[in-house]
């Protein structure tokens, strides 16, 4: 059973060495049933449960993967929006930015778009170089 319904056999086998023994026992049981003339036509699991410490590790790993996936999508979207903003500004000739000002704009936009908290506007009363 453990080999067919594994979660993460590498992680589990590192922490719980006896899983390999359990799978051998399962295979031995099937062999003995066959020797006794019992033919198993179909078998299904009605309930599958992991030990609490394994279930907790599985949940933490799933949550981490979900967070990483969500952050990746946010960053991809933010980078696309920044590229589009720079392209539109260039196309329309609205404003001419040197490389340093582009870098500042990119940095500010990425912080705003990727941040987890709401943004508080700041009004700059001078120039970038004062």
CORHUDA-V674188 format. One line per field, one symbol per residue. phi: phi as a letter, one per 20 degrees, with the letter a starting at -180 (. if undefined). burial: I if it has 9 or more other C-alpha atoms within 8 Angstrom, else O. A space follows every 50 residues. Layout:
phi = ???
burial = ???
This chain:
phi = .feedeebffffffecfffffffffffffffffffenedeebbceebccd ggfffffffffffffffffffffffgffffffgffffffffemfbddfff fffffffffffffefedfedfceeeddfdd
burial = OOOOOOOOOOOIIOOOIOIOOIIOOIOOOOOOIIOOOOOOOOOOOOOOOO OOOIIOOIOOOOOOOOOOOOOOOIIOOIIOOIOOOIOOIIOOOOOOOOOO OIOOOIOOIIOOOIOOOOOOOOOOOOOOOO
